[in-house]
Amino acid sequence: MLIPAAVADYVAGLTHPAALVGCRLSGMSHDCCEHDIAVFGQGENAVVHVGGHIIELVHVGMAAQDVAPLGRIEVIRDSPALALSSMLQEVAPKLKKALAAFGRKSLVSSLFCQQKMKDTRHQVASAMWLKMAAYHFVQGTLALAGTRPMPLHELAQVRQAELATDAADGVQAALECIGIERATRSEIARSIEAITELKSGDYDKELTRYKAEHLLEKSMIADCYYYLGRVASESLAGRGSAFYSKYGKLVQISMDLSSDIQQLEKLQKSLFRAAKKGL
């Protein structure tokens, strides 16, 4: 890929070795997509605007287990001391194995979230855990099929993936748990506001909103709905039961959660069978 000069010049001036990763190397990027830059050294993650381009700086370690999950990498700034290019050549054969390991871990995470759904007595939290489980399942299934999941593009990746019958049926069950059929502009507008509040302290909150609004402008309603739920899922995962109870309405709106418990329990059984088969 031809990296814009403004982006290359900015990255070349960073302190640590850095490389382009993510959707800009996949051929699936939208105009709203940032240039994901993996920075191999310590520092604060950040979103910066350079020459009309958006750059997201994500700091990662230099160990093989840190690098392999990044997928395809295009080095922009190397260092003789670290020899990033040489290290990436050593890691390359491990990428497929790392992706498969991530896939299995995601399916296990799906089962874990499903158990959390069963254990909680809070209706909103129960629906939330099922939706989280569904997102983990989709990510895991894509990874096991050899595709590195990308949040903004996951629904498109699912459409393009060549999945075995059991995996395809499982993804369909997951999308029913997520509630893609509920996607409307009004629900998305409500979710955007709730997620903006959820992510009020996050460095990428404005980027998330910008992407969602871009998808809406392009009438990519289902993709936008899926993406927002995915973002909310990651934001809520570590908040704790006290937060879910105190801010139940915010949680419900951010993920557009259903209150039909009987239907949710039915969907969970289908997702459970699919996750077990996937493992």
C-alpha positions in Angstrom: 0.0 0.0 0.0 1.1 3.6 -0.8 1.3 5.3 2.6 0.5 9.0 2.4 3.6 11.2 2.7 2.2 13.1 5.6 1.6 9.9 7.6 5.0 8.4 6.7 6.8 11.6 7.6 5.0 11.8 11.0 5.8 8.2 11.8 9.4 8.6 10.8 9.8 11.2 13.5 8.6 9.0 16.3 11.0 7.8 19.0 10.3 4.1 18.6 10.2 1.7 15.6 6.7 1.7 14.1 4.6 0.0 11.4 1.3 0.3 9.6 -1.2 -2.4 10.6 -4.9 -2.9 10.4 -7.5 -2.3 7.7 -5.5 0.1 5.6 -3.5 -2.9 4.5 -6.5 -5.1 3.9 -8.2 -3.4 1.0 -11.4 -3.0 3.1 -10.9 0.5 4.6 -13.4 3.3 4.4 -12.7 7.0 4.1 -13.3 7.3 7.8 -10.7 4.7 8.8 -7.6 5.8 10.6 -4.1 4.7 9.7 -3.3 2.2 12.6 0.3 2.6 13.6 1.8 0.0 15.9 4.6 1.7 17.9 7.0 -0.8 19.4 7.9 0.9 22.7 6.3 2.4 25.8 4.0 5.4 25.5 0.4 6.6 25.6 -2.0 5.5 22.8 -3.4 8.5 20.9 -5.3 9.7 17.9 -3.6 12.4 15.9 -4.6 14.4 12.8 -1.8 15.0 10.2 -2.2 16.5 6.8 -5.9 15.5 6.5 -5.3 12.0 7.7 -6.2 10.3 11.0 -3.5 8.3 12.7 -4.1 6.0 15.7 -0.9 5.2 17.7 -1.1 1.9 19.6 1.9 1.0 21.6 2.8 -2.7 21.7 5.6 -4.9 23.0 8.4 -6.4 20.9 7.8 -10.0 22.0 6.6 -12.5 19.3 3.3 -13.0 21.2 2.7 -9.2 21.0 3.6 -8.9 17.3 2.0 -12.0 15.8 -1.7 -11.0 16.5 -1.2 -7.8 14.5 -1.4 -9.6 11.2 0.1 -8.0 8.1 2.6 -5.3 9.0 4.4 -2.7 6.9 7.4 -1.2 8.6 7.7 2.6 8.3 10.3 3.3 10.9 12.9 0.7 11.9 15.8 0.8 14.4 19.2 -0.9 14.0 19.2 -1.7 17.7 15.8 -3.5 17.5 15.9 -4.7 13.9 12.1 -4.7 13.5 12.2 -5.9 9.9 14.3 -8.9 10.8 12.2 -9.8 13.8 9.0 -9.6 11.6 10.5 -12.1 9.2 10.9 -14.5 12.1 7.4 -13.9 13.3 5.7 -14.3 9.9 5.5 -18.1 10.0 3.8 -17.9 13.4 1.0 -15.6 12.2 -1.4 -18.4 11.2 -0.9 -20.3 14.5 -1.4 -17.1 16.5 -4.6 -16.3 14.7 -6.0 -19.8 15.3 -5.0 -19.5 19.0 -6.8 -16.1 19.2 -9.9 -17.8 17.6 -10.0 -20.6 20.2 -9.5 -18.1 23.0 -12.4 -16.0 21.6 -14.7 -19.0 21.6 -13.8 -19.8 25.2 -14.5 -16.1 26.0 -17.9 -16.6 24.4 -18.7 -19.5 26.7 -17.4 -17.6 29.7 -19.8 -14.7 28.9 -22.6 -17.1 28.5 -22.0 -18.5 31.9 -21.9 -14.9 33.3 -25.3 -14.4 31.7 -26.7 -17.5 33.5 -25.2 -16.4 36.8 -26.4 -12.9 37.0 -29.8 -11.9 38.4 -29.8 -8.5 36.7 -31.9 -8.5 33.6 -29.9 -5.8 31.7 -26.5 -7.5 32.6 -27.9 -10.8 31.4 -28.8 -9.4 28.0 -25.4 -7.6 27.9 -23.4 -10.8 28.6 -25.2 -12.7 25.8 -24.4 -9.9 23.3 -20.8 -9.9 24.4 -20.7 -13.7 24.0 -22.0 -13.3 20.5 -19.3 -10.8 19.5 -16.6 -13.1 20.9 -18.1 -15.9 18.9 -18.0 -14.0 15.6 -14.4 -12.9 16.2 -13.4 -16.4 17.1 -15.1 -17.9 14.0 -13.4 -15.4 11.7 -10.0 -16.0 13.2 -10.4 -19.8 12.9 -11.3 -19.3 9.3 -8.0 -17.4 8.7 -9.4 -13.8 8.8 -8.1 -11.3 11.3 -11.2 -9.6 12.8 -11.4 -5.8 12.4 -14.2 -4.2 14.5 -15.5 -1.7 11.8 -15.4 -4.4 9.1 -16.4 -7.5 10.9 -19.9 -7.7 9.4 -18.4 -7.3 6.0 -15.8 -9.9 6.8 -18.5 -12.3 7.8 -20.3 -11.7 4.5 -17.1 -12.5 2.6 -15.9 -15.5 4.7 -16.1 -19.0 3.4 -17.4 -20.8 6.4 -18.2 -24.4 7.0 -21.9 -25.1 7.6 -21.7 -25.4 11.4 -19.6 -22.2 11.6 -22.0 -20.3 9.3 -25.0 -21.5 11.4 -23.2 -20.4 14.5 -22.5 -16.9 13.1 -26.2 -16.7 12.2 -27.1 -17.5 15.8 -24.6 -14.9 17.0 -26.1 -12.2 14.8 -29.5 -13.0 16.1 -28.1 -12.5 19.6 -26.6 -9.2 18.6 -30.0 -8.2 17.1 -28.9 -7.0 13.7 -32.6 -7.0 12.6 -33.2 -4.3 15.2 -30.9 -1.9 13.5 -32.5 1.5 12.7 -31.2 5.0 12.5 -33.1 6.0 15.7 -31.6 3.2 17.7 -28.2 3.9 16.4 -28.5 7.6 17.3 -29.4 6.7 20.8 -26.5 4.2 21.0 -24.0 6.8 19.7 -24.9 9.2 22.5 -24.7 6.5 25.2 -21.4 5.2 23.9 -19.9 8.7 23.8 -20.8 9.0 27.5 -19.4 5.5 28.2 -16.1 6.4 26.5 -15.9 10.0 27.9 -12.4 9.4 29.3 -11.1 7.4 26.3 -8.6 8.8 23.8 -10.5 7.4 20.8 -14.0 8.5 21.7 -14.3 11.1 18.9 -12.9 8.6 16.4 -15.5 6.1 17.3 -18.3 8.6 16.8 -16.8 9.8 13.5 -16.7 6.2 12.2 -20.3 5.5 13.2 -21.6 8.8 11.6 -19.7 7.9 8.4 -21.4 4.5 8.2 -24.7 6.2 8.8 -24.1 8.7 6.1 -23.3 5.8 3.7 -26.6 4.1 4.8 -24.5 1.1 6.1 -27.1 0.7 8.9 -26.4 -2.9 9.8 -22.6 -2.4 9.8 -23.0 0.7 12.0 -25.2 -1.1 14.5 -22.8 -4.1 14.7 -19.8 -1.8 15.1 -21.4 0.3 17.9 -22.4 -2.8 19.8 -18.8 -4.2 19.5 -17.4 -0.9 20.8 -19.8 -0.8 23.7 -19.1 -4.5 24.5 -15.3 -3.8 24.8 -16.0 -0.6 26.9 -18.3 -2.4 29.3 -16.5 -5.7 29.7 -14.4 -4.8 32.7 -16.8 -2.4 34.5 -18.2 -4.7 37.1 -21.6 -5.6 38.4 -21.9 -2.5 40.6 -21.6 -0.4 37.4 -24.2 -2.5 35.5 -26.7 -2.1 38.3 -26.1 1.7 38.8 -26.0 2.6 35.2 -28.4 0.0 33.8 -30.2 2.4 31.5 -26.9 3.6 30.0 -25.8 0.0 29.4 -29.1 -0.9 27.9 -29.1 2.0 25.4 -25.4 1.7 24.4 -25.9 -1.9 23.4 -29.6 -1.7 22.4 -30.4 -4.7 24.7 -33.5 -6.8 24.5 -35.7 -7.3 27.5 -37.3 -10.6 26.2 -35.6 -13.0 28.6 -37.3 -16.1 27.2 -36.0 -15.3 23.7 -32.6 -14.5 25.0 -32.4 -17.9 26.8 -33.4 -19.6 23.6 -30.7 -17.8 21.6 -28.1 -18.6 24.3 -28.7 -22.3 23.9 -28.1 -22.0 20.1 -24.9 -20.0 20.7 -23.6 -22.4 23.3 -24.0 -25.3 20.9 -22.2 -23.4 18.2 -19.3 -22.4 20.5 -18.8 -25.9 21.7 -18.7 -27.2 18.1 -16.2 -24.6 17.2 -13.8 -25.7 19.8 
